[in-house]
Structures are given as structure tokens and as C-alpha cells.
Amino acid sequence: MRMTENGEDSSPSQPDGVLPRGAPGGKDPGGVSSDKRPVNPPTEDSKPTKLLNDTLKFPQDVQDQSSKTSLYQPRPPQLPKPPALSKGGTSGSVEEVRSRRLKHSQESLTDPAETGSSTDSLKEDSTVTGVITLRNGQGSIVGPLLTPTGSPVFRARGQSLSEYERRPHDHHGDPAEQRGRPFKVRLSPLQPSGPLPALEQTLASESLRTANRIDRDCVDYGIVPGRAGPERLHLHRNLSDSRLLDNMVLDNTSVNSMKSTFSVLNPITPRDVRNRSFLEGSVLGSGALLGAEELDRYFPERRVGIYIATWNMHGEKGLPNNLDDLLLPTDSEFAQDFYIIGVQEGCPDRREWEIRLQETLGPYYVMLYAASHGVLYLTVFVRRDLIWFCSEVEHATVTTRIMSQIKTKGAVGIGFTFFGTSFLFITSHFTSGDSRVYERILDYNKIVEALALPKVLPDTNPYRSTSSDVTTRFDEVFWFGDFNFRLSEDRVGVEALLNQNQGVDMGPLLHHDQLSKEMKDGSIFKGFQEALIQFLPTYKFDVGCDVYDTTSKQRTPSYTDRILFRNRQVDDIKVIKYTSCSMIKTSDHRPVIGMFQVKLRPGRDNIPLGAGQFDRSLYLEGIRRRITRELKKREATKNQGSSTICSIS
């Protein structure tokens, strides 16, 4: 054993299969077996070596086990406890061992149970080489120390206290007993300096929102410089994309709890897949497709967003270049779950109108259903991930003309069930004329009696239904359209009131409204409500401008376009917005839009489900046009930016 000036061992480390000096069957580097010790009396220089050999002496049971094993099988020796050499040197030795163990073992100081860090777990089957320093009054001895992590002390690390730790420590006891006693230095757990923050248990917690992080370079398609192949269209992220990107974080806890790092969808267990028929579900069990569990997962507050737009298009062939102002107003923070659009005197090409709606709403929405009655169009769009919770859709039509072949006046209705709540949407066009109030009441009565809905869908509350009124057979009813009720005041008086109020308080105008008066008298729209009107009359304008009728007829401005609603349960429908769309001027009417929050209830899977049906060809055509429009816009912007104008003076 060669020693350096600092007392360190300069000999090479022991190879695999060579037992440490002092172990049974092991050999010293000099080739002398440890079982046959030299008879020469120990000199002054050999005392430290003998002391180290005595320190590393193994108990008898370990020697018996080691003699039965193969030479090539790893046999980590027991970790002995260093003897107390002299007074004053014991505490320093323990402190040095403690510091060196902290350096080499890399144990986690923050683990109160002392289960070790991930570094320790990787070394369970390996031998850690450490250094033990024994000091006395005259000098120091430094030698290699093999620290097996598979010793009984280490195997009992999960326990609170080992048998050794329960015994009192006596540094002045029998040296032989101390040499046979296992030795381990434990570090006290690190305690927090202050109170820990409270654990957030809400779904809004940043660490519980999702288990995935969206790569910012892969959110949108972009043109990669220098890469061969067709160019990709880079679309700007919309509001929902930006919010999704900002809110998504990576959290190991949520990853482990969800057992999946590939999707932000709710995990599905194999047991659920075995026990549940997806389209049939369970009528009473928790696995029902339309039950409370699924409802609370998608709508924690059990309210769905409904967007309704009604517009008399005046039969114009040309459609607005952009329908964003009609369906996606800039003053709305979020898009809604359902979009229902009713049209009176619609354009001749109904299919073109539906494609334009799909193009505007984009890939997030699909057309659930569309129905028509002559030039009355009614279209329902729904978020594509909610389509599985819709029942089959039914529709019916009623004409209010004497001759049924003329389908310019009447109504078209669409009914379906979403989860356990039934919906009815009706758009209608009543008789026109300033003084024909009675005819309009007759139109209403005929529609509520003749509209044959529902057909196959079960009534969710038959005890509140009547056969003479279709609006009593559904939970939530929205009726909108061109009702043609006017203001019972001449043109001069109405314009004077408009100039006085400047569109702030419409109460003086509504005092002359025919519909409001008839609803108060109970002669029409029984049980219906209307939100507060705070917008200008929507009829009649000169096409393309904001000036009311300047023709020879000089029609009185009126609130002909309305949105009404009724519900079986009080306060089921909450009004978010009720206004007109003044940006679309291709008709003599201004569109009217309404946003509502509607209460939902869980349902049962004993109804005919839609099974995810939607108009696929319309969806693909709308998305294709959306991309084409964006490409043209980019090309125009590029050409405009590259063009230069030169002037010669």
C-alpha cells in the first residue's frame, strides 16, 4: 500500500472479482491471503494497516454466506462502524464520514421518509466506493471503503427507524462489538423554513389544466425556408387557439395521474370500454352517454351557449362579402356552442348560403341540420365535439297563405334533444302591413296548432304539454323572424323620438310597438319573453346605407325583426346580448342577433341519437373556400407590398 504525502492511497483501485483486503478469501495486493497472516510481529509502521483490516472484518454469518457463493457473483461486504480510536478524534471522524457520505451518495435532503433520490435507485445493484478517514493524535489513515447499497441497513430504508438506530450509541463500548455492528450515517430531514402554500383543488389550477405542451413551432402551418415541396399555408391563430396555447402547461403530476402523455382528452379505462355501448349507453347507470357524468364533464355549470340570428334578406342574389359581423361580432369574448340562423325572403341559392355560413364558422363547427319552407331557411350549426350528445333532428313547416303553393309566409321549425333538454327553434314570416295586426295574430295561432313536432322524439315533460300548442312540448323554445309588427305612429313622430333619444333609451318608441302591446294583452306569444331592446328600428332602410325609407311610400321605421323565448322552468334562459347588426346593409332589414345561456339537464339514452351525423360535403367545401380566400388575401397583400409607384416631375 503506497501512501502519498497527504496520507492518501496511491495504489490502483481493485478490479472486479478481487475482494477487499481483510475479507475472507481475499488477497492483499501483495498476493498474501488474508486467512494466513504473517507471523512477524507488527511494526510501528504496520499498525495503521492492521487497524484498517480489523475495522473491515466481517461477521461470521457473512463469511459463511460468502464461502458458498461463486467467485464471480458480486458479494458486497457489510459496512462496518469505525472504532473509537481516542478521545477527541471520534466526533471529527464521524463528521468527516457524514460529509463524505453526503458527497458520494447524492441522497435527497428533501425526502422526509429518506427513500432516496433517483440517483440512489440507479445504484441499488452497484457498489459505491467511498473513503473513510480515521484520525488519532499522531496521524491519519486513508483507505478505500466499499459501501454496499444492498446491505440490510439499506434494504430497511423504507422503515422509519432500523434496529440499529433504536439502540443507544456508545462510542466508548467494546471495540469488538463496534466492529461487528453495521454502520450507517443518516442525515436529518430538511424542514421547510415557512408554511407551505395551500394546494389548489380547482380545475383552473395551472398544473392541472393539461398534461401536454403544444409546440409553438407546430401550432400553425408555416412556409419553411429552403425546404423542397409544396408551400404550406400559415393561418393566424384565432382567439381560442391563443388561449389554448397560453393555458397549456407541462406538469409531471398530471401526467402520472392521467397515465397518458399523448392526448388532452379525458382518459378512458378498458373497463369503461367493455361495459358501455357508446350509442346505447346505460339508461340509469353512471356510464350513460347523456347522463350527469358526461354533462358535468363538458358543462360544469350545466349551461350551453346559444347564438341566434334572424335576417330578412329581401331576396337579394348577392350575399355580403363577409359574414363575420353577423356571426362573430368583435365585442364577444367567446364563440357559442350552437349557432341557429333563420332567414326570411332568402337568396335564390340556398346551398350557397349554407356554404357561406360554414366558411364563416370554420372547422370548429359542423352543420347539424337545415330545413326550408319556400324562401324561409333555418340552419343549425353545433361545435363538432358536441355532436354526439344530440338526438336525431326533426323539422316541420306551416304555410299561412291561403294558397299553400305560395311559400313566402309561414314558419319552419326544428326540434331536437341535447343531453336531457329538448329545444325548439322556429323562424317565421308574418303578414305585412301597418294595420294588419289581427292577421298576424291569426298567423301565430295557426303555426302553434299546425306545427307537428315532436314526431318520434319523446317529450321530456308530458305533464306540461298541450296538443294545441307546439311550444308547450319542449323545454326551451326560441321563436324569431320577421313578425312585421310596426310602430303605431306616423313617420314624423317616430323620427322625432329617434332624434331625442339618439339610440340610448328606446322606451318612448316601444310604447307604440304593436307586438309589445299584444303580448301584454295575452293575445299572442303566450308565455314568451323578450330581452330589453336597446337598438334602433331594423326596418326599413335604403339598401346600402343607414337612411330609412326615402321612397314615395315613406314607411315608418319599426321593430319588425325580433327574437322571443320561453322555458318550462323559471330562469332557464339567461340573456347575454340582444342587438342588431348595423354593418350588413345589403337588405332593407338589419339582422338581429341574440346570445343566450341555457340551462341543461342530464338525460337518458332511451332516445334516438344522431350518432354524429352532419353534412360532410358542406363542411369540406366551406373549409376549402376558407383556405382559398386566405390565399387570395395573402397574394393581394404581397402584390400590394411589392408594387411601387414612380412619378416623374
Stockholm file with secondary structure:
# STOCKHOLM 1.0

chainA/1-649         MRMTENGEDSSPSQPDGVLPRGAPGGKDPGGVSSDKRPVNPPTEDSKPTKLLNDTLKFPQDVQDQSSKTSLYQPRPPQLPKPPALSKGGTSGSVEEVRSRRLKHSQESLTDPAETGSSTDSLKEDSTVTGVITLRNGQGSIVGPLLTPTGSPVFRARGQSLSEYERRPHDHHGDPAEQRGRPFKVRLSPLQPSGPLPALEQTLASESLRTANRIDRDCVDYGIVPGRAGPERLHLHRNLSDSRLLDNMVLDNTSVNSMKSTFSVLNPITPRDVRNRSFLEGSVLGSGALLGAEELDRYFPERRVGIYIATWNMHGEKGLPNNLDDLLLPTDSEFAQDFYIIGVQEGCPDRREWEIRLQETLGPYYVMLYAASHGVLYLTVFVRRDLIWFCSEVEHATVTTRIMSQIKTKGAVGIGFTFFGTSFLFITSHFTSGDSRVYERILDYNKIVEALALPKVLPDTNPYRSTSSDVTTRFDEVFWFGDFNFRLSEDRVGVEALLNQNQGVDMGPLLHHDQLSKEMKDGSIFKGFQEALIQFLPTYKFDVGCDVYDTTSKQRTPSYTDRILFRNRQVDDIKVIKYTSCSMIKTSDHRPVIGMFQVKLRPGRDNIPLGAGQFDRSLYLEGIRRRITRELKKREATKNQGSSTICSIS
#=GR chainA/1-649 SS CCBCTTSCBCSCCCCTTCCCTTSTTCBCTTSCBTTSCCCSCCCTTTHHHHHHHHHTCCCHHHHHHHHHSCTTSCCCCCCBCCCCCSTTTHHHHHHHHHHHHHHHHCCCTTCTTCCCCHHHHTTTTSEEEEEEEEECSSCEEEEEEEEETTSHHHHTTTSSSCHHHHSCCCTTSCHHHHHHSBCCCCCCCCCCSSCCCCCCCSTTCGGGSCSCCCCGGGSSCCCCTTCCSCCCCCCCCCHHHHHHHHHCCCCHHHHHHHTCSSCSSCCCCHHHHHHCCTTTCCSSSTTCTTSHHHHHHHCTTCEEEEEEEEEECTTCSSCCSCCHHHHSCTTCSSCCSEEEEEEESCCSCHHHHHHHHHHHHGGGEEEEEEEEETTEEEEEEEEGGGGGGBBCCEEEEEECSSSTTCCSSEEEEEEEEETTEEEEEEEEECCCCTTCHHHHHHHHHHHHHHCCCCSSSCCSCGGGCBTTBGGGGSSEEEEEEECCCCBSSCHHHHHHHHHHHTTSCCHHHHTTBHHHHHHHHTSSSTTCBCCCCCSCCCBCBCTTSSCBCCSTTCCCCBCCEEEEEEESSTTCEEEEEEEECTTCCSSSSCCEEEEEEEECCCCCSCSCBCTTCCCHHHHHHHHHHHHHHHHHHHHHHHHHHHCCCCCCC
#=GC SS_cons         CCBCTTSCBCSCCCCTTCCCTTSTTCBCTTSCBTTSCCCSCCCTTTHHHHHHHHHTCCCHHHHHHHHHSCTTSCCCCCCBCCCCCSTTTHHHHHHHHHHHHHHHHCCCTTCTTCCCCHHHHTTTTSEEEEEEEEECSSCEEEEEEEEETTSHHHHTTTSSSCHHHHSCCCTTSCHHHHHHSBCCCCCCCCCCSSCCCCCCCSTTCGGGSCSCCCCGGGSSCCCCTTCCSCCCCCCCCCHHHHHHHHHCCCCHHHHHHHTCSSCSSCCCCHHHHHHCCTTTCCSSSTTCTTSHHHHHHHCTTCEEEEEEEEEECTTCSSCCSCCHHHHSCTTCSSCCSEEEEEEESCCSCHHHHHHHHHHHHGGGEEEEEEEEETTEEEEEEEEGGGGGGBBCCEEEEEECSSSTTCCSSEEEEEEEEETTEEEEEEEEECCCCTTCHHHHHHHHHHHHHHCCCCSSSCCSCGGGCBTTBGGGGSSEEEEEEECCCCBSSCHHHHHHHHHHHTTSCCHHHHTTBHHHHHHHHTSSSTTCBCCCCCSCCCBCBCTTSSCBCCSTTCCCCBCCEEEEEEESSTTCEEEEEEEECTTCCSSSSCCEEEEEEEECCCCCSCSCBCTTCCCHHHHHHHHHHHHHHHHHHHHHHHHHHHCCCCCCC
//
